[in-house]
Amino acid sequence: MMPCTWPTTLFFLIWLCNDVASKRNHTLKPRVVLPENYVKEMRPPARKGQPVIVEFSIYVVDVNSINVEDMDFRVDMFIRQTWSESRLQLPEDIFEEGDDHVTLPPEFFDNLWHPDPYFLNSKVTGGALHYRQRTPEIAELTHKFSSVTLYRNQTVRYSARMHAIIACQMEFQLYPMDIQSCPIYIESFSYSNQKVRFRWSEAGVTINPELKLLQYHIGQPLRLEETNGYMIDKDGNYSRLVVYFRFERQIGHHLIQTFAPSSLVVMLSWFSFWLDLDAIPGRVTLLVTCMLTLVTMFTGLRADIPPVAYVKALDLWMAGCMMFVFAALGEFVVVKVLDKQYQMNKNKAQESMPRIIPVIRRFLQRLNGDKGSCGTIAAWEGSGVRCRKVDITSPTSPAAGTPAVHPTPSATTPHVVGVERRQSILQVAWLDADTGQERVLWREIDKLSRVVFPALFLLFVTMYWPVLLLKTKASS
């Protein structure tokens, strides 16, 4: 008896262990929760004329990049879809003690009816929200990180992590203070709004609180919309969910890299107004260097955004700064031409003075013979004789013991002082009526430019920034 009992007992123990192990490794078969007449191609039954309600929630993990050249952005997110499936048969033994749900592997999803949402503005081919993707990268992500959860109340929840490259129609009129509003459209591909209707759940769209972007700030709260309008591409009414991401560009980078340096370059060009015209190489070099610096700076900035057909806010700043530097360079050309004219008039006056002195003397002698003599050479002023002593050999400075003639404009006598200057259209020099000192036009322009240029630039800045801030606030 004993030799026969031990093999039988050993065989029974091995069979029992294998049976327990097989029960532990048992996978839930679809037919355990699905009836035999279940057809996954048919949507769950609903009240007459009522669509199946599918609720969506999104948790944004990361926004990897915002590509302004291609006008898109890449987002990583968790997406959850929830709907009611009344055809499920859920036995109690599939739930663990105390749980009201059971989580199944993603392969079980193939045996269920499920909605067919997709990203309308996704640049990725086959950007649907279930794990059967055409793109290998998307398929690998969503296949590994997805699950199906069944609840006791016959609710199905499908969760998946995926990424998508979303197209966004960006506007750069206010660059670099632009605000980009980039929507994500989630739409049913084949079910009209009479069959399936999408809704946002109470959670809606949530953004990772630790998410930080380099040049942008994600505006909160996000704007969510639900539409059931007519879709031209499908010739019918379809349900659509929309979430708008508002990317606000941070101005700090451009203040340090663009606005502050360009303002300093414009201010540097004003130092040329304190340089004398004799320092032509230094003055020209300073202004040309400022102009080339601005051109190089703004050429590099244009590489950061795609070329557009309209004028951007940065273009106006660029044009304003370059206009001020160019105006300073033009001011130098003007004062140089005026100085040359002044020197030519001065040389002509000095050359013609020896020929004018004998004429003056004969004229004064004739006046003295007609009007009387006062012991000096006199000037006839119409109402009487006025005598002054002046050095007639000097064209400008009077000397004691020498008379000078100063006829009034109403007299018919010729003008002696400044006769050559009055022949020019523009008076490049004149005598100050109060001080009697000679004032040169180009020197006065330089002095005036020292005040006018900073004042105009300050006016430009005070108009530029308030207008830009108001437009930015209006666009948001």
Disulfide bonds with the S-S distance in Angstrom:
Cys168-Cys182 2.06
Cys374-Cys387 1.97
